[in-house]
Amino acid sequence: VESPKGDPIRYTQEQEGRPQNIKENVAWEYLNGNKRCISINTKTEEGKEALFKLLDGADVLLTNWRLGALQRAGLDYETLKERYPKLIYAMILGYGKTGPDKDLPGYDFTAFFGRGGYTQNLRRRGNDPITMIPGLGDNNVGLMLAMGIITALYNRQFTGKGDFVTTSLYETAIFNMSMMLLGVQYDGQAHDYPISIYDNKNPFNGAYRTSDDRIIQCACPDYNVRFEQFLKAIGRQDLIDCGKYYPQTEMLANNLIKEFMDEIQKTFLEHDVKEMDEILRKGDIPHSIAYSWDDIMNDPQAHAVGAFYDVTCPNGVVRKATHTPVRLESEGDIDGRTAPMIGEQGREILSEIGYTDEKIDQMLADGSLYIWQDKE
């Protein structure tokens, strides 16, 4: 259910670099492919009644309106649950449904990245903040809400009752930051963020540069267990034999982390990224080349797991869209049906719930219903 103006995501072409054409919008496609759209004006009695008739047969209502706007429109949970006691009412908010900041506007740049600890902590100490990635927080919170909706639907099988499912950008960010937020209760590294690369207390969790100026991220949180394996894999038996860097507690106590990391970096710089990747693979060292967007789009592994599918935009151009990261055996292949234009299926949706052609025409005339018309 979309307003005649169109959802804001229809107009984000500048930051994505795509054509300024509402008919070629890959952001809209990945979020709304295989959906139908109706555009009704819920400020009119006719429009609100149409929404209520849709809810008569609905299992779930999702909204990202703020609480005040929903209450003013008579579409808040407390109002609707009386009329639809089995409805699962699901809401995404910026900061949650309670508390002093529940009515603040929230985007992932603010409620998720800013207040959630990303902007402050995911940078090197003393450096400028990094530019966050649009949509990352939105995708996270959407998946969280989906999990809550499924739980509520499952519970309804036993109770026969609907439910009010909420989550927020801020709460999701807090959950994502659990490791560090729990750690900040103690006297440890969590208090030191933002940190430099040399403040990392485990060199085997470091990121290192190769001779062709690529980066490889390593991940061996069990330092003492992996000590010999890692160094033998990269051909640095001398760092084992010197006895300076093992165990981890002694290496840290003697303030040798920068020296040790510089030695590891020296070895990485002797190889290009393909060579170093192969060395680490042979040694069974958990690692990954730091990929660019282009690398991901062309990654055989990403395509093998179905991370992308082809979609034909309304202007006929075929582009890649991203698949949700959950797979069902029964799902089969995605058919890539194009995401709808504003209100595109309005007539057929209203017909399905009993509206006559004459009534639909009347609603179009009085502005209660809007259907996109191609002006080209």
C-alpha positions in Angstrom: 0.0 0.0 0.0 1.8 3.1 -1.3 1.0 6.8 -1.5 0.5 8.3 -5.0 3.8 10.2 -4.5 5.7 7.0 -4.3 7.9 5.5 -1.7 11.1 7.5 -1.1 13.2 4.6 -2.2 11.9 5.2 -5.7 13.9 8.5 -5.8 17.4 7.5 -4.6 19.0 7.3 -8.0 21.7 10.0 -7.2 23.4 7.9 -4.5 23.2 4.7 -6.5 24.4 6.1 -9.8 21.5 4.5 -11.8 19.5 6.3 -14.4 17.0 9.0 -13.3 14.2 6.8 -14.5 11.5 5.4 -12.2 11.3 2.4 -14.6 14.8 1.3 -13.8 15.3 1.1 -10.1 17.2 -1.9 -8.9 16.8 -0.8 -5.2 13.0 -0.9 -5.6 13.3 -4.2 -7.5 15.2 -6.1 -4.8 12.9 -4.9 -2.1 9.6 -5.3 -4.0 10.0 -7.9 -6.7 7.2 -10.5 -6.8 4.9 -8.1 -4.9 1.7 -6.3 -5.9 1.0 -2.7 -5.1 -2.2 -0.7 -4.4 -2.2 3.1 -3.8 -5.1 4.1 -1.7 -5.6 7.4 0.1 -6.3 6.4 3.7 -7.2 10.0 4.6 -10.5 9.6 2.7 -13.3 7.4 4.0 -13.4 5.4 0.8 -9.7 4.8 1.0 -9.7 3.8 4.7 -12.7 1.5 4.1 -10.8 -0.2 1.2 -7.8 -0.8 3.6 -10.2 -2.3 6.2 -11.6 -4.7 3.6 -8.1 -5.7 2.7 -7.4 -6.4 6.4 -10.5 -8.6 6.6 -8.6 -11.3 4.8 -5.1 -10.4 5.9 -2.8 -12.3 8.3 -0.3 -9.5 8.8 -0.2 -5.7 8.6 3.2 -4.1 8.4 3.9 -0.4 8.9 6.8 1.9 9.4 4.7 4.9 10.3 5.4 6.6 13.6 3.0 5.9 16.5 1.5 9.4 16.5 0.7 9.3 12.8 -1.0 5.9 13.2 -3.1 7.1 16.1 -4.2 10.2 14.2 -5.2 8.0 11.3 -7.1 5.5 13.5 -4.7 2.8 12.3 -2.8 2.1 15.5 -2.7 -1.4 17.1 -5.0 -0.6 20.0 -7.7 0.5 17.6 -7.4 -2.2 15.0 -7.1 -5.2 17.4 -10.7 -4.7 18.4 -11.9 -5.1 14.8 -9.2 -7.7 13.8 -8.4 -9.8 16.9 -6.4 -12.4 14.9 -4.3 -9.8 13.0 -0.5 -9.8 13.4 0.3 -6.1 13.6 4.0 -5.5 12.8 5.9 -2.3 13.1 9.4 -1.0 12.4 10.4 2.1 14.4 13.5 4.2 14.7 14.0 3.9 18.5 11.3 1.6 19.8 7.7 1.9 20.9 8.5 3.2 24.5 10.9 5.6 26.1 11.6 9.3 25.8 12.7 9.1 22.1 10.0 6.8 20.8 8.6 9.6 18.5 11.9 10.7 17.0 12.3 10.1 13.2 14.8 7.3 12.6 16.9 6.2 9.6 19.6 3.7 9.5 22.3 6.4 9.3 21.0 7.8 12.6 19.2 5.3 14.8 21.3 2.3 13.6 24.7 3.5 12.6 25.0 6.7 14.7 23.3 5.8 18.0 24.0 2.1 17.6 27.8 2.6 17.9 28.9 2.0 14.3 29.9 5.6 13.4 31.8 6.2 16.6 33.7 2.9 16.8 34.3 1.6 13.3 37.1 3.9 12.4 40.7 4.2 13.4 41.3 6.3 16.4 41.9 10.0 15.5 40.6 9.5 11.9 37.5 10.9 10.3 34.3 8.8 10.5 33.7 6.4 7.6 30.7 6.8 5.3 28.1 4.3 6.2 26.4 2.0 3.7 22.8 3.0 2.9 20.2 0.3 3.6 22.4 -2.0 5.7 20.5 -1.2 8.9 17.2 -1.3 7.1 17.9 -4.8 5.8 18.9 -6.0 9.3 15.9 -4.7 11.0 13.6 -6.1 8.3 14.9 -9.6 8.8 14.4 -9.2 12.6 10.8 -8.1 12.1 10.2 -11.1 9.8 11.5 -13.4 12.5 9.1 -11.8 15.0 6.1 -12.1 12.5 6.8 -15.8 12.0 6.9 -16.4 15.7 3.6 -14.5 16.2 1.9 -16.5 13.4 3.1 -19.8 14.9 1.8 -18.7 18.3 -1.6 -17.9 16.8 -2.1 -21.5 15.8 -2.3 -22.4 19.5 -3.9 -19.2 21.0 -6.1 -18.1 18.1 -5.1 -14.5 18.9 -3.2 -11.8 17.0 -0.2 -10.0 18.3 1.7 -6.7 18.2 5.3 -7.3 16.8 7.7 -4.4 17.0 11.4 -3.9 16.5 13.5 -0.8 15.7 16.7 0.2 14.1 18.2 1.1 17.5 17.3 -2.2 19.1 18.7 -4.1 16.2 22.0 -2.2 16.3 22.3 -2.9 20.0 21.7 -6.6 19.5 24.4 -6.6 16.7 26.8 -4.9 19.0 26.3 -7.5 21.8 29.9 -8.7 22.1 31.3 -5.2 22.7 28.3 -4.0 24.8 28.6 -6.9 27.1 32.4 -6.5 27.3 32.1 -2.8 28.3 30.9 -4.0 31.7 34.5 -5.1 32.4 37.9 -3.5 32.3 38.9 -4.5 28.8 39.3 -3.5 25.1 35.7 -2.5 24.7 36.5 0.7 26.5 39.3 1.6 24.1 37.3 1.9 20.9 37.8 3.5 18.4 41.2 1.7 18.1 44.1 1.7 15.7 45.2 -1.5 14.0 47.8 -2.0 16.6 45.3 -1.8 19.5 43.9 -5.1 18.2 45.0 -7.6 20.9 45.1 -10.5 18.5 47.4 -10.1 15.4 45.8 -13.2 13.9 42.5 -11.3 13.7 44.2 -8.5 11.7 43.8 -7.2 8.2 47.0 -7.1 6.1 48.0 -5.5 2.9 49.5 -7.4 -0.1 52.1 -6.3 -2.6 49.4 -5.3 -5.1 47.7 -3.1 -2.5 44.8 -5.5 -1.7 43.7 -6.3 1.8 43.2 -9.8 3.4 41.2 -10.1 6.6 42.3 -12.9 8.9 40.2 -14.4 11.7 41.8 -16.7 14.3 40.3 -15.7 17.6 42.0 -18.7 19.4 45.5 -17.1 19.3 47.3 -19.7 21.3 45.7 -22.7 19.5 46.4 -21.3 16.1 49.9 -19.8 16.8 52.1 -22.4 15.1 49.5 -23.2 12.4 49.3 -19.6 11.3 53.0 -18.8 11.3 54.0 -22.1 9.6 51.4 -21.5 6.9 53.0 -18.1 6.0 56.5 -19.5 6.3 57.6 -17.7 9.4 59.1 -20.5 11.6 61.5 -17.9 12.9 58.6 -16.1 14.7 57.8 -19.4 16.4 61.4 -20.2 17.3 62.3 -16.8 18.8 59.9 -17.5 21.7 58.8 -13.8 22.0 55.2 -14.0 20.9 53.8 -17.0 22.7 51.6 -17.2 24.7 49.3 -14.3 24.0 49.4 -13.0 27.5 53.2 -12.7 27.5 53.2 -11.1 24.1 50.8 -8.5 25.3 52.5 -8.0 28.6 55.8 -7.2 26.9 54.1 -4.8 24.5 55.2 -6.7 21.4 51.9 -6.5 19.4 53.1 -3.8 17.0 56.4 -5.5 16.4 54.7 -8.8 15.8 52.1 -7.4 13.4 54.8 -5.6 11.4 56.6 -8.9 11.0 53.4 -10.5 9.7 52.7 -7.5 7.4 56.2 -7.8 6.0 55.5 -11.4 4.8 52.1 -10.4 3.3 53.9 -7.6 1.3 56.1 -10.2 -0.3 53.1 -11.7 -2.2 50.3 -10.4 -4.3 46.7 -11.1 -3.2 46.2 -14.3 -5.2 49.5 -15.8 -4.0 48.7 -14.9 -0.3 45.1 -16.2 -0.7 46.5 -19.5 -1.9 49.1 -19.7 0.9 46.4 -19.2 3.6 44.0 -21.6 1.9 46.7 -24.4 1.9 47.3 -23.6 5.6 43.6 -23.8 6.3 43.7 -20.3 7.9 40.3 -18.6 8.2 40.6 -15.5 6.0 39.1 -13.6 3.2 40.2 -11.1 0.5 38.5 -7.8 1.2 36.1 -7.6 -1.7 35.0 -4.5 -3.6 31.4 -4.2 -4.8 32.6 -5.3 -8.3 34.3 -8.3 -6.8 31.1 -9.4 -5.1 29.0 -8.9 -8.2 31.4 -11.2 -10.1 32.0 -13.8 -7.3 31.2 -17.3 -8.5 30.4 -18.3 -4.9 27.8 -15.5 -4.7 26.1 -16.7 -7.9 26.4 -20.4 -6.9 24.3 -19.7 -3.7 21.8 -17.6 -5.6 22.6 -14.3 -4.1 21.6 -12.6 -7.4 18.9 -13.1 -9.9 18.0 -11.4 -13.2 15.1 -9.0 -13.2 13.6 -7.2 -16.2 12.9 -3.6 -15.3 9.8 -1.9 -16.6 11.9 -0.2 -19.3 13.0 -3.6 -20.6 16.6 -3.4 -19.2 17.8 -6.6 -17.5 19.6 -6.0 -14.2 20.8 -8.1 -11.2 18.8 -8.0 -8.0 19.8 -9.4 -4.7 18.0 -12.3 -3.1 17.2 -12.5 0.6 19.9 -14.6 2.4 17.5 -17.4 3.4 16.9 -20.5 1.2 13.9 -22.9 1.2 14.1 -26.1 -0.7 10.5 -25.7 -1.7 11.1 -22.2 -3.1 12.7 -23.2 -6.4 14.1 -20.6 -8.7 13.1 -16.9 -8.4 11.2 -15.9 -11.5 12.3 -12.3 -11.2 8.9 -10.7 -11.6 9.2 -7.0 -11.9 8.4 -4.9 -8.9 5.2 -2.9 -9.3 4.8 0.7 -10.4 2.8 2.9 -8.0 -0.6 1.4 -7.4 -0.2 -0.8 -10.5 -2.4 -3.7 -9.3 -5.0 -1.5 -7.6 -7.9 -2.4 -9.9 -7.3 -6.2 -9.7 -6.8 -6.1 -5.9 -10.0 -4.2 -5.3 -11.9 -6.5 -7.7 -10.7 -9.5 -5.7 -12.4 -8.1 -2.5 -15.7 -7.3 -4.2 -15.4 -3.8 -5.7 -17.2 -3.3 -9.0 -15.6 -1.5 -12.0 -17.9 1.4 -11.4 -16.9 1.8 -7.8 -13.2 1.5 -8.7 -13.7 4.2 -11.4 -15.4 6.4 -8.8 -12.5 6.0 -6.4 -10.0 6.9 -9.1 -12.0 10.0 -9.9 -12.3 11.2 -6.3 -8.6 10.5 -5.4 -9.3 7.6 -3.0 -7.4 5.3 -5.4 -4.4 6.0 -7.6 -3.0 3.9 -10.5 0.2 4.8 -12.3 -0.2 5.9 -15.8 2.7 5.8 -18.2 3.3 9.3 -19.5 5.9 8.4 -22.1 
